[in-house]
């Protein structure tokens, strides 16, 4: 189990779209098998192995539960570029982010937490993030059939993840 990726560790197919219930069922089943409490009569080496495997299982489920982290991880597993390797975003998008940052700062100065204006902007940003998640799902699905265009698809996935990171930061800033 040490050499497995997070999907294999949880007995799941390596894809972006996952069944949340299946993820939880597989996690709980594997957790019961590996948890140190069930190995207290085992040798010291087996107990240490149980602790290590449980830690890896917990890390896997934390990453795969979160769609953004799952996409980042899957992109890495598929050999795609990291955020440090590919930072580019559309110029229009960056301008829009700057405008949104200014709008957020203005709202924070003039509108209390929970005001209709702040709630509407939070909803708009979350909706946009969700649309990007749907785009990611589509891109990951095409990756399997993109033999000659694989690098191009991986780069599009990275660009989408970079944009999502900006949106998540805007959402966080609005909530602060």
C-alpha positions as CSV (number, residue, x, y, z in Angstrom):
1,X,0.0,0.0,0.0
2,X,3.0,2.3,0.4
3,X,3.6,2.7,-3.4
4,X,0.0,3.4,-4.2
5,X,-1.4,6.8,-5.3
6,X,-4.3,8.3,-3.4
7,X,-6.9,6.8,-5.7
8,X,-5.5,3.3,-5.5
9,X,-5.1,3.7,-1.7
10,X,-8.8,4.3,-1.5
11,X,-9.8,1.7,-4.2
12,X,-11.1,4.4,-6.5
13,X,-10.7,5.0,-10.2
14,X,-8.2,7.6,-11.1
15,X,-10.5,10.3,-12.4
16,X,-11.7,13.8,-11.3
17,X,-15.4,13.0,-10.8
18,X,-15.8,10.7,-7.8
19,X,-18.8,9.3,-6.0
20,X,-18.5,11.0,-2.5
21,X,-20.4,8.2,-0.9
22,X,-18.1,5.6,-2.4
23,X,-15.1,7.6,-1.3
24,X,-16.4,7.7,2.3
25,X,-17.3,4.0,2.3
26,X,-13.9,3.0,1.0
27,X,-12.1,5.3,3.4
28,X,-14.0,3.9,6.4
29,X,-13.5,0.2,5.3
30,X,-9.7,0.8,4.8
31,X,-9.4,2.8,8.0
32,X,-10.9,-0.1,10.0
33,X,-8.4,-2.5,8.4
34,X,-5.4,-0.3,9.0
35,X,-6.1,1.7,12.2
36,X,-3.5,1.2,14.9
37,X,-6.3,0.4,17.5
38,X,-6.9,-2.9,15.7
39,X,-3.2,-3.8,15.7
40,X,-2.3,-3.3,19.4
41,X,-1.4,-7.0,19.7
42,X,0.8,-7.0,16.6
43,X,4.6,-6.6,16.6
44,X,6.1,-3.2,17.0
45,X,7.0,-3.1,13.3
46,X,3.5,-4.0,12.3
47,X,2.1,-1.3,14.7
48,X,4.5,1.3,13.1
49,X,3.4,0.2,9.7
50,X,-0.2,0.5,10.7
51,X,0.4,4.1,11.9
52,X,2.2,5.0,8.7
53,X,-0.4,3.5,6.4
54,X,-3.2,5.2,8.4
55,X,-1.5,8.5,8.0
56,X,-1.2,8.0,4.2
57,X,-4.8,7.0,4.1
58,X,-5.9,10.1,6.0
59,X,-3.8,12.3,3.6
60,X,-5.4,10.6,0.6
61,X,-9.0,11.1,1.8
62,X,-8.3,14.8,2.7
63,X,-7.0,15.5,-0.8
64,X,-9.6,13.5,-2.7
65,X,-12.5,15.0,-0.7
66,X,-11.7,18.5,-1.8
67,X,-12.3,19.0,-5.6
68,X,-9.6,21.6,-6.0
69,X,-7.0,19.6,-4.2
70,X,-8.1,16.5,-6.0
71,X,-7.7,18.3,-9.4
72,X,-4.2,19.5,-8.4
73,X,-3.2,16.0,-7.3
74,X,-4.6,14.4,-10.4
75,X,-2.9,16.9,-12.6
76,X,0.4,16.0,-10.9
77,X,-0.2,12.3,-11.2
78,X,-0.9,12.8,-14.9
79,X,2.3,14.6,-15.4
80,X,0.9,18.1,-15.9
81,X,2.6,21.4,-15.1
82,X,2.7,22.7,-11.6
83,X,1.5,26.2,-10.7
84,X,5.1,27.2,-10.5
85,X,5.8,25.9,-14.0
86,X,2.8,27.5,-15.6
87,X,1.6,30.8,-14.2
88,X,-0.1,32.3,-17.2
89,X,-3.7,33.5,-17.1
90,X,-5.7,35.5,-19.6
91,X,-5.0,39.2,-19.4
92,X,-8.7,39.9,-19.3
93,X,-9.1,37.6,-16.3
94,X,-6.3,39.3,-14.4
95,X,-7.9,42.7,-15.0
96,X,-11.2,41.3,-13.8
97,X,-9.6,40.0,-10.7
98,X,-8.0,43.4,-9.9
99,X,-11.5,45.0,-10.4
100,X,-13.0,42.4,-8.1
101,X,-10.3,43.0,-5.4
102,X,-11.1,46.7,-5.5
103,X,-14.8,45.9,-5.3
104,X,-14.2,43.6,-2.3
105,X,-12.2,46.3,-0.5
106,X,-14.9,48.8,-1.1
107,X,-17.6,46.5,0.2
108,X,-15.6,45.6,3.3
109,X,-15.4,49.3,4.1
110,X,-19.0,50.2,3.4
111,X,-21.0,47.0,3.9
112,X,-21.2,44.8,7.0
113,X,-20.6,41.1,6.9
114,X,-23.8,39.4,5.7
115,X,-25.0,42.4,3.7
116,X,-27.0,41.6,0.6
117,X,-24.2,43.1,-1.6
118,X,-21.5,41.0,0.0
119,X,-23.7,37.9,-0.1
120,X,-24.4,38.4,-3.8
121,X,-20.8,38.8,-4.7
122,X,-19.9,35.7,-2.7
123,X,-22.6,33.8,-4.5
124,X,-21.4,35.1,-7.9
125,X,-17.8,34.1,-7.1
126,X,-18.8,30.7,-5.8
127,X,-20.9,30.1,-8.9
128,X,-18.0,31.0,-11.1
129,X,-15.7,28.7,-9.2
130,X,-18.3,25.9,-9.6
131,X,-18.4,26.5,-13.4
132,X,-14.6,26.2,-13.4
133,X,-14.9,22.9,-11.5
134,X,-17.3,21.7,-14.2
135,X,-14.8,22.8,-16.9
136,X,-12.1,20.8,-15.1
137,X,-14.3,17.7,-15.0
138,X,-14.7,18.0,-18.8
139,X,-11.0,18.5,-19.4
140,X,-10.1,15.6,-17.3
141,X,-12.6,13.4,-19.2
142,X,-11.0,14.4,-22.5
143,X,-7.5,13.7,-21.2
144,X,-8.0,10.0,-21.8
145,X,-8.7,10.5,-25.5
146,X,-6.3,13.4,-26.1
147,X,-3.3,11.3,-27.2
148,X,-1.8,13.9,-29.6
149,X,-3.2,16.9,-27.6
150,X,-2.4,15.6,-24.1
151,X,0.1,18.4,-23.3
152,X,-2.4,21.0,-24.5
153,X,-5.2,19.6,-22.3
154,X,-2.9,19.4,-19.3
155,X,-1.9,23.0,-19.8
156,X,-5.6,24.0,-20.0
157,X,-6.3,22.2,-16.8
158,X,-3.4,24.1,-15.1
159,X,-4.8,27.4,-16.4
160,X,-8.2,26.6,-15.0
161,X,-6.7,25.6,-11.6
162,X,-4.7,28.8,-11.5
163,X,-7.9,30.8,-12.2
164,X,-9.8,28.8,-9.5
165,X,-7.1,29.7,-7.0
166,X,-7.6,33.4,-7.7
167,X,-11.4,33.0,-7.2
168,X,-10.9,31.0,-4.0
169,X,-8.7,33.8,-2.7
170,X,-11.3,36.4,-3.6
171,X,-13.9,34.4,-1.8
172,X,-11.7,34.2,1.3
173,X,-10.9,37.9,1.1
174,X,-14.6,38.8,0.9
175,X,-15.3,36.6,4.0
176,X,-12.4,38.2,6.1
